[in-house]
Amino acid sequence: MRRPKRPLFLARAPYRRRRLRDAARLLPVLGAFLLLLPLLWAPESRMSLTSGDVIYFFLVWLALIGLAAAFAPGLRSGEGVDEEED
């Protein structure tokens, strides 16, 4: 009788929660990069916002809200559990 395969180092649930927390920590950095990205492609002579820029900002803003909402349930589920640090 064969035993089911177990992960070598960490249980799957704590590992996934840690990676989800890591992704949530990187979300503000990603947001700052995406919001500052139009400054890189704008010519130096143009210092005003166009309608396309405003639409881009709102789409990035909505995407960041959506990602944060997607991360929230997974972050909440492991909050009260003390995990052993290896």
Secondary structure as the mmCIF struct_conf table of DSSP 4:
data_model
#
loop_
_struct_conf.conf_type_id
_struct_conf.id
_struct_conf.beg_label_comp_id
_struct_conf.beg_label_asym_id
_struct_conf.beg_label_seq_id
_struct_conf.end_label_comp_id
_struct_conf.end_label_asym_id
_struct_conf.end_label_seq_id
HELX_LH_PP_P HELX_LH_PP_P1 ARG A 2 LYS A 5
BEND BEND1 LEU A 8 LEU A 10
HELX_RH_AL_P HELX_RH_AL_P1 ARG A 12 TRP A 41
BEND BEND2 ALA A 42 ALA A 42
TURN_TY1_P TURN_TY1_P1 GLU A 44 SER A 45
BEND BEND3 SER A 48 SER A 48
HELX_RH_AL_P HELX_RH_AL_P2 SER A 51 SER A 77
TURN_TY1_P TURN_TY1_P2 GLY A 78 GLY A 78
BEND BEND4 GLU A 79 GLY A 80
HELX_LH_PP_P HELX_LH_PP_P2 VAL A 81 GLU A 85
#
